[in-house]
Amino acid sequence: MHLGTYYGGMELHRDEKIIYARFLAPHRVISTCSAAGGLREDLDYLYNHQSCEPTGHERAIHRLISRDPNSYRQLICEQYSLPKEGCATLGTAANMRNAAIRKESFRDLTVVAVCTGGVETNAGRAGDPATVYEWNGAYERVAEKETSMHGTINTMLFVNQEMTAGAMVRAVMTATEAKTAALQELVVGSRYSSGLATGTGTDQIGIAAQRNTATVLSGAGKHCVLGELIGRTVHDAIKETLMLQNGLTAESQRSIMRYVDRLGIERESLLENIAGHLLEEQAALLRKNFIVVERDPLVVAAVAALVHVNDNITWGILPAGCLPELLATYGAQVAAAVSGDYARFSEYRLALAGEGYPASSEWFARMLGHSIALGFSEKWREPRINKNLLKQDPGLG
């Protein structure tokens, strides 16, 4: 299927499990393609191919992406009648029908971004513990924990004006920052640490700039219009494709669990923690209605603030010696958000401060459960009802 022709120099097509760009004019390409990557001026195509389903689906061809990229490229090119030597390859498990295309222009400059993405199992933060070590042409596993290699954000970027080699490299930086900004706005947590994700472990990119144009661009940073257009198109396309592929939106992320799961806190363990501070009847009521508490905007805001305090302690911005006061203060904010009674803030703070939560890996989950329980136990305190009213209407009893 022909998806469109852009700036008279490039066509986009989708066919089964592939989206490919066919250059109508010479382009300079920089890509992470293992078979034809780096900076090239002899390519006619740039494509993104789905090799398998995102989870629970291992195919031999998927393993070729990293183990034998030349054979992988040859198989794909033969399947879709593309010239092997003229193609740069991006591979993924994301559905090509969930690709997002964004175009931005300023005067005679046009930028087109085509992105696919999935982050549910492989989101990571730069500097997270590695899983493999490359040695003598092979990958040796160095992580004890089994990790998923599925979940990739792939970006194809096209520019209608020639760019210097340095500008091409800078464009990769700008596009990467745009990707990270999109993940930050969606509060995507790393699956390998307690930090916010900056990408996935298998992200790929290909950037193509038309050659032999009247203008040759040398800047692609944030101060240049080109950098702005790259940032906007990539940012918006990634947010759209994650919505299509994973159902990931700002609204879907309005949940306390989305904030705390990167800290290793699971729903059932949090519920158990909360229930430990409640009467049996209250705990049963909380379990039946937890989604209401979980997605309450004021509760989410209070938990988000508490998580950010935790981040700031981890980063060393806030001293660990302030932990008792911070826990009590921000925990009281959570309790007040749950109960709706902000006049009780001081009482909540005193109750939490009296527990003396230690600075350990378990402090956050324990204190969060106590804070939610403290607020929920007071949310439905029975008001004093005139006994004469109960006599008049037994249904009120």
C-alpha positions in Angstrom: 0.0 0.0 0.0 1.3 3.4 -1.0 1.2 5.6 2.2 2.3 8.8 0.6 4.9 10.7 -1.4 6.8 13.4 0.6 8.7 16.5 -0.7 9.0 14.8 -4.1 12.0 12.8 -2.9 10.6 9.8 -1.0 7.7 7.4 -1.1 6.4 5.4 1.9 4.9 2.0 1.4 3.4 -0.7 3.7 3.2 -4.3 2.7 2.2 -7.0 5.2 4.8 -6.7 8.0 7.0 -4.0 6.6 7.1 -0.2 6.0 9.7 0.9 3.6 10.8 4.2 2.2 11.9 4.3 -1.5 14.1 7.2 -2.4 13.1 9.1 -5.5 16.3 11.2 -5.2 19.7 10.5 -3.7 19.8 10.5 0.1 22.5 10.4 2.7 21.6 7.8 5.4 22.8 7.3 8.9 21.4 4.2 10.7 22.0 1.6 13.4 21.4 -1.1 10.8 23.9 -3.9 11.6 24.2 -5.0 7.9 24.4 -1.6 6.2 24.6 0.9 9.1 26.7 3.9 9.8 26.8 6.8 7.3 26.0 5.7 3.7 25.3 7.5 0.4 24.6 4.4 -1.7 21.2 3.3 -0.4 17.8 3.3 -2.2 15.6 2.1 0.6 15.2 2.4 4.4 12.7 -0.1 6.0 11.2 -1.2 9.3 10.2 -4.9 9.6 8.1 -6.8 12.1 9.8 -10.1 12.7 7.5 -11.6 15.4 4.7 -10.9 17.8 5.7 -8.8 20.9 5.4 -11.5 23.5 5.6 -15.3 23.6 6.6 -15.7 20.0 10.1 -16.7 19.0 10.9 -17.2 15.4 14.2 -18.3 13.8 14.2 -15.2 11.7 13.9 -13.0 14.8 17.2 -14.4 16.2 18.9 -13.6 12.9 18.5 -9.8 13.6 21.4 -9.9 16.0 23.2 -13.1 15.2 23.3 -12.9 11.4 22.0 -9.4 10.2 23.2 -9.9 6.6 21.1 -13.1 6.3 18.2 -11.4 7.9 18.4 -8.5 5.5 18.7 -10.9 2.5 15.6 -12.9 3.6 13.5 -9.7 4.0 14.6 -8.2 0.8 13.9 -11.4 -1.2 10.4 -11.6 0.4 9.5 -8.1 -0.6 11.5 -7.8 -3.8 13.9 -5.2 -2.5 17.5 -4.8 -3.5 19.6 -6.3 -0.7 22.6 -4.1 -1.1 20.5 -0.9 -1.4 18.6 -1.3 1.9 19.2 -0.3 5.5 17.2 -2.5 8.0 15.4 -1.8 11.2 13.7 -4.8 13.0 11.1 -4.9 15.7 8.2 -6.9 17.1 5.8 -3.9 16.8 2.9 -4.1 14.4 3.5 -1.9 11.3 -0.2 -1.0 11.3 0.4 0.8 14.5 3.1 3.0 13.0 2.7 6.7 13.4 3.6 9.2 10.7 4.2 12.9 11.5 5.3 15.7 9.2 6.4 19.2 10.0 7.5 22.0 7.7 9.0 25.5 8.0 9.5 27.5 4.8 11.2 25.2 2.4 12.3 22.7 5.1 10.3 19.4 5.7 10.8 16.7 8.2 8.9 13.4 8.3 9.1 10.9 11.2 7.8 7.3 11.0 7.8 5.5 14.3 6.8 2.2 15.8 7.1 1.3 19.4 6.4 -1.0 22.4 7.7 -0.5 25.9 5.8 -2.8 28.2 8.6 -5.4 28.7 11.9 -3.9 27.6 11.9 -0.3 28.7 15.2 0.7 30.3 17.3 3.6 31.5 20.7 4.5 30.2 23.2 3.1 32.7 21.0 0.2 33.8 22.8 -3.1 34.4 23.6 -4.8 31.2 22.5 -8.3 30.2 25.1 -9.4 27.7 28.8 -8.8 26.9 30.0 -9.0 23.3 33.2 -11.0 23.0 34.8 -12.5 19.8 31.7 -12.0 17.7 29.3 -13.6 20.2 27.1 -12.4 23.1 27.8 -13.8 26.5 25.0 -13.5 29.1 26.2 -11.6 32.2 22.9 -11.0 34.0 21.4 -13.6 36.3 17.9 -12.4 35.8 16.1 -13.4 32.7 15.3 -10.4 30.6 12.9 -9.7 27.7 14.4 -8.5 24.4 10.9 -7.7 23.0 9.9 -4.0 23.1 11.5 -1.7 20.7 11.1 2.0 19.6 12.2 2.3 16.0 12.4 5.7 14.3 12.8 6.5 10.6 13.4 10.2 9.9 13.5 11.9 6.6 14.7 15.5 5.8 14.2 17.2 2.4 17.5 19.1 2.5 21.1 17.9 2.5 22.8 17.6 5.8 26.5 17.5 6.7 27.8 14.3 8.3 28.1 16.1 11.6 24.5 17.3 11.4 23.4 13.7 10.7 25.0 12.6 13.9 23.5 15.5 15.8 20.1 14.6 14.4 20.4 11.2 16.0 21.0 13.0 19.4 18.0 15.3 19.0 15.7 12.5 17.9 16.9 10.4 20.9 16.2 13.3 23.3 12.7 13.6 21.8 12.1 9.9 22.4 13.2 10.2 26.0 11.0 13.3 26.5 7.9 11.3 25.2 8.7 8.5 27.7 9.1 10.9 30.5 5.7 12.5 29.9 4.2 9.1 29.9 6.0 8.1 33.2 7.4 4.9 31.7 9.5 3.1 34.2 12.6 1.0 33.6 12.1 -2.8 33.8 15.7 -3.1 34.9 16.0 -0.5 37.7 13.9 1.9 39.8 14.5 4.8 37.4 12.4 6.3 34.6 13.0 4.8 31.2 15.0 6.7 28.6 14.3 4.1 25.8 14.3 0.4 25.4 17.3 -2.0 25.2 16.8 -2.6 21.4 15.9 0.8 20.0 17.0 1.6 16.4 17.0 4.6 14.2 17.6 5.5 10.6 17.8 9.1 9.3 17.8 10.0 5.6 18.5 13.5 4.2 18.1 14.3 0.5 21.3 15.2 -1.2 22.3 17.7 -3.9 19.9 20.4 -2.6 20.5 24.2 -2.8 21.0 24.3 1.0 23.3 22.1 3.0 22.3 22.1 6.7 25.1 21.9 9.3 23.0 22.2 12.5 20.4 19.8 14.0 20.4 20.9 17.6 17.6 22.3 19.7 18.5 25.9 18.7 18.0 25.2 15.0 14.6 25.0 13.3 15.7 21.6 11.9 16.2 20.4 15.5 12.8 21.7 16.5 11.1 19.9 13.7 12.9 16.7 14.5 12.0 17.0 18.1 8.3 17.6 17.5 7.8 15.0 14.8 9.6 12.2 16.7 8.1 13.1 20.1 4.5 13.2 18.7 5.0 10.1 16.5 6.3 8.0 19.4 3.5 9.0 21.7 1.0 8.1 19.0 2.5 4.7 18.2 2.7 3.8 21.9 -1.0 4.6 22.2 -1.8 2.4 19.2 0.6 -0.5 20.2 0.3 -0.5 24.0 -2.8 1.6 24.7 -0.3 3.9 26.5 -1.8 7.4 27.0 -1.6 10.2 29.5 -5.0 9.1 30.8 -4.1 5.5 31.1 -1.0 6.5 33.1 -3.1 8.3 35.7 -2.7 5.5 38.3 -0.7 5.2 41.4 0.5 1.8 40.2 2.1 3.3 37.2 4.2 5.4 39.5 5.2 2.7 42.0 5.7 -0.4 39.8 9.2 0.7 38.9 10.0 0.6 42.6 9.1 -3.1 42.6 5.7 -2.6 44.3 3.0 -4.9 42.9 -0.7 -4.4 43.3 -1.4 -7.4 45.5 1.5 -6.7 47.8 0.4 -3.1 48.2 -3.1 -4.3 49.0 -1.8 -6.7 51.6 0.2 -3.9 53.1 -2.8 -1.6 53.2 -5.1 -4.3 54.6 -2.6 -4.9 57.5 -3.5 -1.4 58.8 -7.3 -1.8 58.4 -10.2 -3.6 60.1 -11.3 -6.7 58.2 -14.5 -5.0 57.0 -12.6 -1.9 55.9 -10.0 -4.0 54.1 -12.7 -5.9 52.2 -14.2 -2.6 51.1 -10.9 -1.2 50.0 -10.1 -4.3 47.9 -13.5 -4.0 46.1 -12.9 -0.3 45.4 -9.2 0.0 45.0 -9.3 1.1 41.4 -11.2 4.2 42.5 -8.5 5.0 45.0 -5.8 4.1 42.5 -7.0 6.4 39.8 -8.2 9.3 42.0 -6.5 12.4 40.6 -5.6 13.9 44.0 -4.2 10.5 45.3 -2.2 10.1 42.1 -0.8 13.6 42.5 0.2 12.9 46.1 1.8 9.5 45.3 3.6 11.1 42.3 5.1 13.7 44.7 6.2 11.0 47.1 7.8 9.0 44.3 9.6 12.2 43.1 10.9 12.7 46.7 12.2 9.1 46.5 14.0 9.9 43.2 15.6 13.0 44.7 16.9 11.0 47.6 18.3 8.3 45.2 19.9 11.0 43.1 21.5 12.7 46.1 19.6 16.0 45.7 17.9 15.5 49.1 19.9 14.2 52.0 18.9 10.8 53.4 18.9 12.4 56.9 15.7 14.3 55.9 14.0 11.0 55.2 11.8 10.8 58.4 10.4 14.3 57.9 9.9 13.8 54.2 8.1 10.4 54.7 5.8 11.8 57.4 5.0 15.0 55.4 4.4 13.5 52.0 2.7 10.4 53.4 0.3 12.7 55.2 -0.5 14.3 51.9 -1.4 10.8 50.5 -3.6 10.1 53.5 -5.4 13.4 53.2 -5.9 12.9 49.5 -7.5 9.5 50.2 -9.7 10.7 53.0 -10.5 14.1 51.5 -10.1 15.6 54.9 -7.1 18.0 54.6 -7.9 19.5 58.0 -6.5 16.3 59.4 -3.1 16.7 57.7 -1.3 17.4 61.0 -2.8 14.4 62.7 -1.9 12.1 59.8 1.7 13.5 59.8 2.0 12.8 63.5 0.7 9.2 63.1 3.2 8.5 60.4 6.1 10.2 62.1 5.5 8.0 65.1 6.2 4.8 63.1 9.9 5.7 62.6 10.2 4.1 59.1 13.8 3.2 58.4 15.8 4.1 55.3 15.6 0.7 53.7 14.5 -0.7 50.4 11.2 -1.6 52.0 10.4 1.8 53.5 8.5 3.2 50.5 6.0 0.3 50.2 5.4 0.1 53.9 4.9 3.8 54.4 2.7 4.1 51.3 0.4 1.3 52.4 0.1 2.9 55.9 -0.7 6.3 54.4 -3.4 4.9 52.1 -4.9 2.9 55.0 -4.8 5.9 57.3 -6.8 7.9 54.8 -9.2 5.2 53.8 -10.1 4.3 57.4 -11.3 7.8 58.0 -12.9 8.3 54.6 -16.1 6.5 55.7 -16.2 7.3 59.4 -19.8 6.9 60.5 -21.4 10.3 61.2 -23.5 10.8 64.3 -27.1 10.1 63.3 -30.1 11.2 65.5 -31.5 8.0 67.0 -35.0 9.4 66.6 -34.5 9.4 62.8 -33.6 5.7 62.9 -36.8 5.0 64.8 -38.8 6.9 62.2 -37.2 5.2 59.2 -35.8 1.7 60.0 -34.3 1.6 56.6 -31.6 4.1 57.7 -30.3 1.6 60.3 
